[in-house]
Every structure is written in C-alpha cells, then in structure tokens.
C-alpha cells in the first residue's frame, strides 16, 4: 500500500478521492480534475484498486472510484502502532495534535 501511494500521481488521486468521500468520482471527473492522460490514469487507478486503497463500482457505462476508508484506517493504525507504541520514535500526542481540526 505504501508503495502504491508512493507515486505522486497516485497520492494526488487518493487526496482527490478522499475529498469526494463518500460519493467518490467517475473516471472522467478524476481525469479532468488532475489532468492525467486516460491510459496513465487507468494504470494508477488499477494499482490502487489491486492493493485495496480504492473501491470501484459501475454506473451504466461509467466507473466510479472511491477511497476505501476502512483500509486507510487500518494502515494508519498500523503506522501508529509501529511509530508510537512499539518504539518512542514519535510521541502519540503529536499525532493526535496533527489530527485535530484547525479551529482558527
């Protein structure tokens, strides 16, 4: 999963799909928003689908992609465990502070 999101275009796709959560987006809208050529976008979406980071559903002739938030939560939990529980590399409170919404 980390490798799949390590490519800059795939990270952009994930950010876009998270901003469109829970409805997701059809491929054409993703392509318009990010300016990624169709064949390249298909490759990136397929990679994200294979590792489980996105869900895909068919709506007539369109494919709608959405972020798989359950898998993302599991990934975040794993990273939190590795960084904050098994070692003292990062203090848990600093992660909590990052996740708080900005109220300013």
C-alpha positions in Angstrom: 0.0 0.0 0.0 2.8 2.4 0.9 4.5 1.7 -2.4 1.2 2.3 -4.3 0.8 5.7 -2.7 4.4 6.5 -3.1 3.9 7.6 -6.7 3.0 11.3 -6.8 0.0 10.8 -9.2 -1.5 8.1 -7.1 -1.1 10.2 -4.0 -2.9 13.0 -5.8 -5.7 10.6 -6.8 -6.1 9.4 -3.2 -6.3 13.0 -1.9 -8.9 13.8 -4.5 -11.0 10.7 -3.8 -10.8 11.5 0.0 -12.1 15.0 -0.7 -15.0 13.4 -2.6 -15.8 10.9 0.1 -18.1 9.1 0.4 -19.6 9.5 -3.1 -16.3 9.2 -5.0 -15.8 10.3 -8.6 -16.2 8.9 -12.1 -13.0 8.4 -14.1 -13.7 11.3 -16.4 -14.1 13.8 -13.5 -10.8 12.5 -11.9 -9.1 12.9 -15.3 -10.4 16.5 -15.7 -9.5 17.5 -12.2 -6.0 16.1 -12.2 -5.1 16.4 -15.9 -3.7 12.9 -16.1 -4.0 11.2 -19.6 -6.6 8.4 -19.7 -4.3 5.4 -20.1 -2.0 6.6 -17.4 -4.9 7.3 -15.1 -6.3 3.8 -15.7 -2.9 2.3 -14.8 -2.8 4.3 -11.5 -6.4 3.5 -10.5 -5.8 -0.2 -11.2 -2.7 -0.2 -8.9 -4.7 1.5 -6.1 -7.6 -1.0 -6.6 -5.3 -4.0 -6.5 -3.9 -3.0 -3.1 -7.3 -2.2 -1.8 -7.0 1.5 -1.4 -9.9 2.3 -3.7 -13.3 0.8 -4.4 -14.8 0.8 -7.9 -18.4 0.4 -9.0 -20.1 0.5 -12.3 -22.7 3.1 -13.1 -24.1 2.3 -16.5 -21.1 3.0 -18.8 -19.0 4.8 -16.1 -16.7 3.6 -13.4 -16.9 5.3 -10.1 -13.9 5.2 -7.7 -14.0 6.0 -4.0 -11.4 5.8 -1.3 -11.5 2.7 0.8 -11.5 4.4 4.2 -11.6 1.1 6.1 -8.3 0.1 4.6 -6.8 3.5 5.1 -7.8 3.4 8.8 -6.1 0.0 9.2 -3.0 1.4 7.5 -3.0 4.4 9.8 -3.5 2.2 12.9 -0.5 0.0 11.7 1.7 3.1 11.3 0.6 4.5 14.7 1.4 1.2 16.4 4.8 1.0 14.8 5.8 4.6 15.4 4.1 5.3 18.7 3.5 2.0 20.6 6.4 -0.3 19.8 9.0 2.5 19.8 9.3 6.0 21.1 10.1 7.5 17.6 7.0 9.7 17.7 5.0 10.8 20.8 1.3 9.8 20.5 0.2 13.3 21.5 2.0 14.8 18.4 -0.1 12.5 16.2 -3.3 13.5 18.0 -2.4 17.2 17.5 -2.0 16.7 13.8 -5.4 15.1 13.5 -7.3 17.9 15.4 -9.3 20.2 13.1 -8.0 23.7 12.9 -10.4 25.9 14.8 -8.8 29.3 13.9 
